[in-house]
Structure formats: structure tokens, C-alpha cells
């Protein structure tokens, strides 16, 4: 649907509270728009068809231009279609930006921690959990959220107290305007979600949050909902567009002209026409868009969607790692482990999101391939991620063998070193968390029945099988990896080459170690 001759299309899904902000603004401002409903988890083929890698929701298209990040979207909408009777002074705009960033950068995290996944269907949905793990870059564990909730309750209470103080004099809206302003939209979306969403009922204990404690804030939330209902009565129902319809509308729209605004580029030394890579820096940062820079502002980068890149740049960093804590030798273990769960050298870190390529042979293959391709990044990144997992699996197997040596051979001579054993265990645990994450990312795919598995996939399957043989518990909290491994257990190649099977006769054999050795009960 067009507004002032421009096609406005919102990509969103119902559960996204960031989408709520944009939807509310569209309705309060009386903007005519169409919508393209997206699935709550990846993949999102409608956006992929447009060449968009950005994975967060919402996304807004105005004509041929596509905007990502709800804060930028609201800024663009404000500039093009301001809310009637709700203009802000310079000082009010500053306060509005503070409210916006405060909610977005701090309060949102604490609000999501309070979400009771343990009593919802989402918390039991492997696809959802894998999707969120992939976005966060680490396993998404409900038990971790529950553990952190006491801290979050205090942040939520502090947010409501701040809002209560802003409304203390009895005003209806944040800036005492006649109607809600953009500041109200930015300030209310998390608070109303906590107070009115059925899923959040009882999520924050009453001694932290209640209508009695914050009466003015609760009244403001309900007044905002009433204003929104009034706006919805006047608004037309947005047409629902298919991915094909959206593609045709956006790609056929006039390109429009950009102002050559590079006022914020000095510190980055960027120039119009250069190829750039754009992505969030907090989470979902491995979903990156590459294109030609045509305009740069403090919070906006415009790109032409092109599948191109610039030359590689490698920064050398000297670090020290060791499998046990030893001053001067192990100082950088945790830093290296962010990109390589084995905390071994060398490790090549790709971009700012921490993804690592490790094992020297894999790194050499990667750099050789990059030079031949003359690309900034491998267009088949999952292939390199998979090959890196080969090194991860081999390293985990090495760690298991070292534990067995320590617990059997060295223990018999009374020279077992527990700190060394603990260090190897930590490698294995970090490796398992990485494997769980890569199943969620789609790097580790279930083996196909009609095609051979890769060497890397075989290495991971062998590594996981050996964990069971030596008695290391690995299944708790790693449901994606459990399901992936189940697909291997009936595969002919796996059945015939299990670690506790004679490969010639197919009979089970005693391989001379296992749970008893690890528990120190068997010599």
C-alpha cells in the first residue's frame, strides 16, 4: 500500500516486540502500509530473495530502499511521516534517544530473561532453541536465564521506577503532549509487554512489580493502548503480500537518488563506492550484508546489494595458551577459546563476531582458497565452518586420549596431574558447546541417505561416539547434537567402525578402558 506515492512494506511477525514499536508508529501516524509476515525463526526466504542477510525483525521497505534495525526504521519514519501534534524540541529529542537506547541496549535483555520459556511451548521446541543459539553465537539455555533472573528483576523494577518518576506530576504522556509522541513509543513497548502480554503474567514477582507500586506507569500503559485502539479504528487493514509480490514491488520501484553524505566517514577512512560489510555487533553478527557504499551517517549505511568483497586483511596478535593455568603461559586461554573451543594455536578469527578457523592445515587451505577466489569472505562459509569442525573433533579426541593416559598410565605411577585432566575436560566441554551451536546453525547437517558424508562429519561422529566409550556425559543441554548423532547410529559405516567393535568380525570387544578407568576404579 502506498503512502505519498511510495510503497511502504513491513516485514514482521506477531511475537516480535521490536516489530510492535514500528507497527504502533505506522498506526498512530496514519501511514498506509502493506505487510509481509515472516517466520519467527530462520530461514526467511522472502528477505533472502532480496539479497538481505540481516536476520533480525522488523525490516521496512520504502520504495526501493530497505531499512534494518527498529531504531533506524523509526527515525526514517519520523523524518518522512512525523506524528501529528507531537513534534519534539532538541532537548526532548535527546531524552527520547536516551529512552530508546536504554530500553534497546539494556532493558530488553533483562525482560527476555524473565520470559517463562520453561512453561511455554517455545522452550520445548528444538528448532526455536537451535535458532536462538545460532543468533546468539552460543547455546541458548533456559536454565541460564532462570539463574540470572534475580538480577533482571531489579533492572525491571528500576525501569518502572524511572517511568513512574517521569509521570509523577500526573501528565498523560512523557513530554506532557496532547497525544503520544515517539518518546512514548520508545518508552512503552517493553513495559506494556511485561504488563499486558498473557505469556508474561507472573513473570516478575509482585514484590518487584505491581500496579500498586507503579500506578501512574500502569495507567500510562493502558492509556497508550487506548490511543492505539482509536488509531486502529481509523486505519485500513494492511494488505498481506507474498514474497513474490514483495520482490516485484521493491525491485521495480524507482531507484531514487542519494546525497553523497560522508560526514561521519573520517574515522573509518571510507569513501563512496568502496565495498563494505555491515552487520550488528551485539548478536546475530554472522549474518552480514556486503555492498557498495553510497552514503554514510552516524547510524545509517546505505548499500547497493552486491555479492562482492574486498581484499583480506590479517592482523597478527601474539597470545599465550596452555592446557593448565600457569602464569605467563596460559594468560590468553579464555580469549582464544572464544574463537576456538580447544584454545589451541594457530587460530584465524574471521571478522568481529568471533568465528574461528583453526587447525593449521585448515587455515592454510582457507587462505589459499581466499587468494584464488579474490574474495573478502568465502561465499560457502559453512563449508569452512564444517572443515574447521574436523579440527575441533580431532582436538577433542586428543583431549580424551590424554585424559585416559593421565588416569591410567600416570595414575598407576602416582604422578597423575588433576589440573591437566581438568584442562582437557574444559576443552571437551567447549567443543561440545560449539558442536551444539553448529548443528543449530546448519553447519552440521543430518547425514543424507543417498549421499556420502564428508570427512569432517565422520570426524565429529567418531568423536561423539568415543565420548560414550570413555564415559563422558555430554547429552544434557545439547538436544540438537543428540538428535544429529541419532541419525548416525544406524548408518552402516558408523555401525561397522564403532570404537568398541572388531572391524573384521563385527563383534563387541573390551578395549581395556572406560567408565571405571575414568572414575579411578580400574587399573
Secondary structure as the mmCIF struct_conf table of DSSP 4:
data_model
#
loop_
_struct_conf.conf_type_id
_struct_conf.id
_struct_conf.beg_label_comp_id
_struct_conf.beg_label_asym_id
_struct_conf.beg_label_seq_id
_struct_conf.end_label_comp_id
_struct_conf.end_label_asym_id
_struct_conf.end_label_seq_id
STRN STRN1 UNK A 2 UNK A 3
TURN_TY1_P TURN_TY1_P1 UNK A 4 UNK A 5
STRN STRN2 UNK A 6 UNK A 12
TURN_TY1_P TURN_TY1_P2 UNK A 14 UNK A 15
HELX_RH_AL_P HELX_RH_AL_P1 UNK A 17 UNK A 28
TURN_TY1_P TURN_TY1_P3 UNK A 29 UNK A 30
STRN STRN3 UNK A 34 UNK A 37
BEND BEND1 UNK A 40 UNK A 42
HELX_RH_AL_P HELX_RH_AL_P2 UNK A 45 UNK A 48
TURN_TY1_P TURN_TY1_P4 UNK A 49 UNK A 51
BEND BEND2 UNK A 57 UNK A 57
STRN STRN4 UNK A 59 UNK A 62
TURN_TY1_P TURN_TY1_P5 UNK A 63 UNK A 64
STRN STRN5 UNK A 65 UNK A 68
BEND BEND3 UNK A 69 UNK A 69
HELX_RH_AL_P HELX_RH_AL_P3 UNK A 70 UNK A 80
BEND BEND4 UNK A 81 UNK A 81
HELX_LH_PP_P HELX_LH_PP_P1 UNK A 82 UNK A 83
TURN_TY1_P TURN_TY1_P6 UNK A 84 UNK A 85
HELX_RH_AL_P HELX_RH_AL_P4 UNK A 90 UNK A 102
HELX_RH_PI_P HELX_RH_PI_P1 UNK A 103 UNK A 107
HELX_RH_AL_P HELX_RH_AL_P5 UNK A 108 UNK A 114
BEND BEND5 UNK A 115 UNK A 115
HELX_RH_3T_P HELX_RH_3T_P1 UNK A 117 UNK A 119
BEND BEND6 UNK A 120 UNK A 121
HELX_RH_3T_P HELX_RH_3T_P2 UNK A 122 UNK A 124
HELX_RH_AL_P HELX_RH_AL_P6 UNK A 126 UNK A 136
TURN_TY1_P TURN_TY1_P7 UNK A 137 UNK A 137
BEND BEND7 UNK A 138 UNK A 138
HELX_RH_AL_P HELX_RH_AL_P7 UNK A 142 UNK A 166
TURN_TY1_P TURN_TY1_P8 UNK A 167 UNK A 169
BEND BEND8 UNK A 172 UNK A 173
TURN_TY1_P TURN_TY1_P9 UNK A 174 UNK A 175
BEND BEND9 UNK A 178 UNK A 179
HELX_RH_AL_P HELX_RH_AL_P8 UNK A 182 UNK A 196
HELX_RH_3T_P HELX_RH_3T_P3 UNK A 198 UNK A 200
TURN_TY1_P TURN_TY1_P10 UNK A 201 UNK A 202
BEND BEND10 UNK A 203 UNK A 204
TURN_TY1_P TURN_TY1_P11 UNK A 206 UNK A 208
TURN_TY1_P TURN_TY1_P12 UNK A 211 UNK A 213
HELX_RH_AL_P HELX_RH_AL_P9 UNK A 215 UNK A 234
BEND BEND11 UNK A 235 UNK A 235
HELX_LH_PP_P HELX_LH_PP_P2 UNK A 236 UNK A 239
STRN STRN6 UNK A 240 UNK A 240
HELX_RH_AL_P HELX_RH_AL_P10 UNK A 243 UNK A 252
BEND BEND12 UNK A 253 UNK A 253
TURN_TY1_P TURN_TY1_P13 UNK A 263 UNK A 264
HELX_RH_3T_P HELX_RH_3T_P4 UNK A 266 UNK A 268
TURN_TY1_P TURN_TY1_P14 UNK A 269 UNK A 269
TURN_TY1_P TURN_TY1_P15 UNK A 272 UNK A 273
STRN STRN7 UNK A 275 UNK A 278
BEND BEND13 UNK A 281 UNK A 284
TURN_TY1_P TURN_TY1_P16 UNK A 285 UNK A 286
STRN STRN8 UNK A 289 UNK A 297
TURN_TY1_P TURN_TY1_P17 UNK A 298 UNK A 299
STRN STRN9 UNK A 300 UNK A 305
BEND BEND14 UNK A 307 UNK A 307
BEND BEND15 UNK A 323 UNK A 324
TURN_TY1_P TURN_TY1_P18 UNK A 327 UNK A 329
BEND BEND16 UNK A 330 UNK A 330
TURN_TY1_P TURN_TY1_P19 UNK A 331 UNK A 332
HELX_RH_AL_P HELX_RH_AL_P11 UNK A 333 UNK A 337
TURN_TY1_P TURN_TY1_P20 UNK A 338 UNK A 339
TURN_TY1_P TURN_TY1_P21 UNK A 341 UNK A 342
BEND BEND17 UNK A 345 UNK A 345
STRN STRN10 UNK A 347 UNK A 350
TURN_TY1_P TURN_TY1_P22 UNK A 351 UNK A 354
STRN STRN11 UNK A 355 UNK A 358
BEND BEND18 UNK A 359 UNK A 359
HELX_RH_AL_P HELX_RH_AL_P12 UNK A 360 UNK A 373
TURN_TY1_P TURN_TY1_P23 UNK A 374 UNK A 374
BEND BEND19 UNK A 376 UNK A 377
TURN_TY1_P TURN_TY1_P24 UNK A 379 UNK A 380
HELX_RH_AL_P HELX_RH_AL_P13 UNK A 381 UNK A 405
HELX_RH_PI_P HELX_RH_PI_P2 UNK A 406 UNK A 410
HELX_RH_AL_P HELX_RH_AL_P14 UNK A 411 UNK A 412
TURN_TY1_P TURN_TY1_P25 UNK A 413 UNK A 414
HELX_RH_AL_P HELX_RH_AL_P15 UNK A 418 UNK A 441
TURN_TY1_P TURN_TY1_P26 UNK A 442 UNK A 442
BEND BEND20 UNK A 443 UNK A 444
HELX_LH_PP_P HELX_LH_PP_P3 UNK A 445 UNK A 448
TURN_TY1_P TURN_TY1_P27 UNK A 449 UNK A 450
BEND BEND21 UNK A 451 UNK A 451
HELX_LH_PP_P HELX_LH_PP_P4 UNK A 452 UNK A 454
HELX_RH_AL_P HELX_RH_AL_P16 UNK A 455 UNK A 470
TURN_TY1_P TURN_TY1_P28 UNK A 471 UNK A 471
TURN_TY1_P TURN_TY1_P29 UNK A 476 UNK A 477
HELX_RH_AL_P HELX_RH_AL_P17 UNK A 479 UNK A 486
TURN_TY1_P TURN_TY1_P30 UNK A 487 UNK A 490
HELX_RH_AL_P HELX_RH_AL_P18 UNK A 492 UNK A 496
TURN_TY1_P TURN_TY1_P31 UNK A 497 UNK A 497
TURN_TY1_P TURN_TY1_P32 UNK A 499 UNK A 500
STRN STRN12 UNK A 501 UNK A 501
TURN_TY1_P TURN_TY1_P33 UNK A 503 UNK A 505
STRN STRN13 UNK A 508 UNK A 508
BEND BEND22 UNK A 512 UNK A 512
BEND BEND23 UNK A 514 UNK A 514
HELX_RH_AL_P HELX_RH_AL_P19 UNK A 515 UNK A 518
TURN_TY1_P TURN_TY1_P34 UNK A 519 UNK A 520
#
